[in-house]
Amino acid sequence: MSKEYNGLEILDRVGGGDSFASGLVYGLMTYEDAEKAVNYGAAHGALAMTTPGDTSMASLEEVEGVMGGAGARVKR
């Protein structure tokens, strides 16, 4: 189970699943830890839904910030 991201302002849900999958794969390939991988996926998916369109331009730093409690908003 991943962390929850309450109060998430969803602008566009398109691409959220793909972003989750890419974060999950990154986590599995980098850490070989299923729980950590799910959290990478959830954080990347959350960030993707806070921006319009189907392509996430979130950086690894932003994803890890969300995982650490920085909030699910892309900072540009």
Secondary structure in CASP SS format (residue, H / E / C, confidence):
PFRMAT SS
TARGET T0000
AUTHOR 0000-0000-0000
METHOD secondary structure of the structure
MODEL  1
M C 1.00
S C 1.00
K C 1.00
E C 1.00
Y C 1.00
N C 1.00
G C 1.00
L C 1.00
E C 1.00
I C 1.00
L C 1.00
D C 1.00
R C 1.00
V C 1.00
G C 1.00
G H 1.00
G H 1.00
D H 1.00
S H 1.00
F H 1.00
A H 1.00
S H 1.00
G H 1.00
L H 1.00
V H 1.00
Y H 1.00
G H 1.00
L H 1.00
M H 1.00
T H 1.00
Y H 1.00
E C 1.00
D C 1.00
A H 1.00
E H 1.00
K H 1.00
A H 1.00
V H 1.00
N H 1.00
Y H 1.00
G H 1.00
A H 1.00
A H 1.00
H H 1.00
G H 1.00
A H 1.00
L H 1.00
A H 1.00
M H 1.00
T C 1.00
T C 1.00
P C 1.00
G C 1.00
D C 1.00
T C 1.00
S C 1.00
M C 1.00
A C 1.00
S C 1.00
L H 1.00
E H 1.00
E H 1.00
V H 1.00
E H 1.00
G H 1.00
V H 1.00
M H 1.00
G C 1.00
G C 1.00
A C 1.00
G C 1.00
A C 1.00
R C 1.00
V C 1.00
K C 1.00
R C 1.00
END
